[in-house]
């Protein structure tokens, strides 16, 4: 579980307050790929019913719920003690790749990839 919490805290970057609906709509049916400095990747799949699934580094599968509040995306799994939240980027579309700072200060790459 700790590995999942670290993966979530380090990486999903999707939306900001003015662009929440559009960017989230762009994630449905597609994949968010987070690449960490060591080359490890996590794959996130969001559904419009407020649920997500993910494959985190090491291959573990996780599932849970997410909420969006302002520029914060928060995810929680049944075994998590508390939601894991991160600030997110605005106006991202399928095919976009961007770099942002992870919660540990490292630079991560985020891609909104077509399909699942």
N, C-alpha and C positions, 0 to 999 in steps of 0.2 A: 504494500500500500504506500509506503514511503516513496518508492520509486515513482509511482503514479503522481503523488502530490508534488514531487520535485518537477516532473515533466510538465505538469499543468502549470505550476507556478512559473516556470521558466519560459513558457512559450506560446500560447495561442494569442495571436494578434489579429483581430478582425475588424473592429468597428469603433466608431466614436459617436457621440450623442446625435449630431445632425444626420448621420448616415446609417443609423442603426438598422432600419428596416431594409434598405437597399442592399447593404453589405451582407446581412444575414440571409436575405433571399438568395444572394449569389452563392452562399455556402451550401444550400440545400441541394442534395444530389451530387455534390462535389466533395473534394478532399482538401483539408488544410494539412500541409506538410511542414513540419517544423524541423529544421536541421540545426543541431547544436554544434559548438566549436569542435568537438571531438569527432564530428561526422555522423553521430547517431541521429536517427530520425524518429519522429512520432507522427502518426497519421490520425487525424480527427475527422469525424463525420457527424454533422449536425442535422437534425430533423426539425421541421417547423412545429412540432408538438412539444418542444422544450426538452427533448432528450438528445443524448449524444452517445456515440461509441468511439473508442480509440484503441489504437495499437501503440503502445509506448515502447521506448528503447528496451531491448531484451525480448520483445515479442509478446508481452502480457497483453491480454485484452481486458478493457474496462468499459463500463457503461454507467450512465447516470443522467442527471438532469442539469440544465443550465438556465441561467437568467441573465438578462441584460439590464443594467441600471446606469444610465448616463454613458460614460465611457468605460464602464467596467463589465467584463464578462466573467461570471462566476459559475463554476462547475462543482457539482457534488456527486459522490458515489455513495451507495448504501453503506459502505464501510468507513467512509470519511467522517472524522470528528467535526469538521467544519468545511464550508465551501472554500475552494481555491479560486482566487480572483486575480485578474490581471488587467492592466490598461490595454486598450486595443486601438488599431489604426482605422482611419475612415476611408470610405470610397474605394474599397478594393473589389476587383472584378476577377473572374476566371482568367487565368494566364498571368496575373500579377505576381511578382516576387519582390519582397522588400526585406530590409534588415532593420532590426530593432534591438534595443537593449533588453536582455532577459532580467529577471528579478535578482540574479546573482551578479549582475554587472557585465556579463559576457554578451557578445554580439551574436544574435541568432538570425537565421534566415527563415522566412516564412513565405510559403507559396500557396496560392489558391489554385489548385489543379482541377481540371475538368474530369468529371466522372468519379466513380468510387472504386 
